[in-house]
Amino acid sequence: MTKVEKGKRITGSARTRMGADLKKKYEKGASIRTLARLTGRSYGFVHRILSESGVQLRARGGGPHRRRSQATRTARSSRQIGAG
């Protein structure tokens, strides 16, 4: 993905191609902020392009969080008890 000149309007087929590219990357897990950095465009621009492309936007905070393993929870709780 190449950066686009700041302030340059993106219309027509170029906008459609960019939308398809951003959609593909977003659906593979890239965040809107990451896509904005990669393209040199604003968060709002990327958000709008994704919406125009029919993307189901993720909720704030990213994807589902993994639960800690039992061993990690046990080790953490024993350190907190011992530190008291």
N, C-alpha and C positions, 0 to 999 in steps of 0.2 A: 504494500500500500504506500502510495506516495503522498507527501504533504501537498496541500493545495495552497496556492498563493492566498495570503490573508486578504479578506475582503472581496475576493473574486466570487462572482455569482456562479453557481453551478446549476445548470438547467438542462432540460431535455434528456437526451440519451446518456449524457455524462452523469446526470443526477441519478438516473435509473441504474446505471452500472455501479455507481458508488453505493447506492442503496442496497443492491444485491450483494456486493462485497462486504459491506458493514453487517448486513443481516447474517451472512454466513459466519463471520467471525464472532458476532454476538451470540449466535446460537451454539457455537463451540465453547462459549464460556467467557469471552472477553467482556470487560465492563465498558460502560459508556465512556467513563473517564479515560480508560486506556485507548479506546478508539479515537477519542477526541485528541489525545496526545499524538497518536500515530498519524492522524490526518492533518494536524495543525489547525483544527477547527474547534469551535466551542462545544461544551457539553450540550447546550440547547440545540445547536445545529444537528449534532449526531442523534440526539433524542428524536428530533423532528423527522429526520431522514428514516430512522428505524420505524417510527410510527407510520410514515407514508408507505413503507415497504411491507406493512402488515405484520410486523414482529409482535409476538406476545411478550411484552416487557416483564422482566423479573421484578419481584418486590424489592424494596430497599433492603440493603444489607447482604445482597448476594444470594447465593444458593443455600441449600440446606447445610446446617452445621453438623459435623460429626460429633457424636458423643464420645467423651473420654472413656478409655478402657477402665475397668474396675481397678486394675493395679495402679493406674495414675491417680484415680480418685482416692484410693486408700493411702497412698504415699503422701499425697497433698494434705489430707485430713490429719494424718499422724504428725506431720510437721507443724501444722497449725496448732494442734493440741499441745505438743511439746514446747512450742515457742512462747506459750502464754505466760 
